[in-house]
Amino acid sequence: MVWINPEKKTATVLTIAGLDPSGGAGIAADLKTIAAIGLHGACVITTLTVQNTQGVYRVKLIDHEFIKEQIESIISDLMVKAIKIGVLYSSQSIHVISEEIKNLGVSIVLDPVLVSTTGQKLIEDDAISTLINDLFPLTTLITPNKNEAERLTNIRINSIDEARKAARELADYGPRAVLIKGGHIEGTFSTD
């Protein structure tokens, strides 16, 4: 475990996402991953869920002003070197987050979570364009799965070539790199 030394601040990875109380996704999973690679993790919670390993039953949005205060608190105190973003849910939240992180000069990885594995909607329909316009241009890497890439591009993905086509279209929105996760694409192998 990495502890912050008050004399010399430790490099921090900030995760901005929703809380999955079962620990399988969102903030909980991100913090476990960050710790497993030996870094200090800090978090900003955007949504609370009623969720377990069987599904997501309810989503509660955290007020966008509270999200802003969380981010300001972390970046004023910790040495944030990278940001990982997950569930954002609303246009207001996305806009606030974009404004708060746009001038930090750090690597930003965005997983554009739109729907849970069990089908629960995790972003408002009108927030998708805000996600694309406000946040995609700030990101170092976006990591949509097949279903997310299809929704963001309107390209049906059943092959690696179609995934490449969707990735190129997503790259036109401004992220430096696009990685379409292959786990949902049919076939013997899962190719990202």
N, C-alpha and C positions, 0 to 999 in steps of 0.2 A: 504494500500500500504506500502511496506517495502522500506525504504530509507537507503542507505549506510551511516553509520557513519564513517567519516574519522579517528576518534580516535580509533575505534574498528570495524574492518571490519565485515560485515554481511555475513553469509553463503550464498553461491550462487549456483544455479542450472544453468548449462550451457547447452543450447540447440544448437545443430549443425544440421542444416537442411536447406531446401529450403524455399523461401518466396512465400506464397500464398497471393496475394494482396486482395483477398476477405475475408481473415481472418478465413477461415474454416479449414485450415490444416497448417502443417509446423510450421515455427517460430512463426507466429501470434497465432496459437492455443496453442502451447507449452507455450508461455509467459503468455497467459491468464490463463492456468491451473496452472502454477507455482505461479502466483500472487494469484489465488483463494485459494491455500493452505497456503498462508501467507509467501511465500519465495521470495527471490530476484532472478529474472531471468536475465541472460545475454545471448547473442546469437552470433553465427557465421553463416553467410549465405553462403551456398554452391551453390545454384542455384537461379535464378530469373525466375519467370514464368509469362506468359500472361495467366491469369486464372480468372474464375468467378465461380459462383455456378453451371453453366452448363457444364464446362469442362476446361481442360488444352489445350491451343492452341499453346503454344510455350514455350520452356525451354532454358534458357541461363546459361551455366556453368560459375561459378566464377573461375578465375585462381587459381590453386592449391597453388601457392606462396602467393597469397592474403589471401587464407584460412589459411595458416600457420601463416601469420602475425596477422590475427584476433585472432587466438587461443593464440599465444604468448602474445599478448597485454592483453587479459583477464586474463590468468593464472598468469601473472606477477603482476597483480594489485588486483584481487579479490580472495576471499577465496572460490574456487570452491570445493564443497563437493559432487556433483553428476553431471553426464552428461547424457543427453538424445539425441540420434542421430536419424535422419530421412534420408531424401533424400541425397545421396552422389554422384551419377551419374557416376563418372569416377574412374578408377584404381589409377590414380595419386592423386586425392583428398583423396581417401580412405587410400592410403599409407601414405600420409602426416599427415592426422588426426591420424592414428594409432601411428605413431612415436611421435607425439606431446603429446598424452594422455597416452601412455603406462606405464609411471612411476609415474603417479599422485596418485595412490593408492585410487581412489574414485570409488563409484558405477557407473556403466555405463549401461544404458538401450538403446538397439538398436532396432529400428523398421526398419527392412530391406525392405524399400519401393522399389518395383520394377516397379510397374505400378500404375497410378492414377486410381481412381474409374471409370473414364470415358474411360480408355484404353490407355492413353498416357504413353509411355515408359519413366521411370524416372531413369534408370540405363543402362549404356552400357553393352552389352552382355559379353564382356571380363572382366568387372569389378566385376561380380558376384563371380568369384573364388578369387579375391583379397579381397572382402568383407568377404568371408568365412575364408580365410587363415590368413589375417592380423587383422581383427577386431573381429570376433567371439571369439577367445581365450581371448580377453581382457574384454569381457562383463560379467556383473553380470546377465543380463536377456536379451533375445531376444524375440520380440513379433510379429512374423509373423502372417498374416491372413491366411486363408485356401489357397488362390491362391499363396501367397508367399511361404508357406511351401511346397506346391506341386511342385513349380518350383525349390526350393532349394534341394528337396529330390528325385524328380521323383516318389513320392508316391501319388496315387490318393486318395483324402480324401473325403469320403462321410459319415463317421461315427466317433463317438468318439474314437473307437478302432483304426481306421486308423490315426486319429489325434495323438493319443498317440504314435503310431509306428513312425510317422514322427517326433514328438517331441524328441523321444529317438535318432533317427538318427541325428537330428540337435544338440543334446547335445553332440554327439561324436565329433563335430567340436570344442568344447572347452568352450562354454558359461557355466556359473554355473547353469543357469536355462533357461527353454524354456516355453513360454506361447503362445500357438496357439489360436488366437482369433476366436471365434466360429460364428461370425456374418454372415459369408458366407456359413456355413454348413447348409444343408437342414434340416428341422424339425420344430417342434413346439417351441422348446426352443433353445436359443443360449447359448451353453456351452463353456466356455474357458478352 
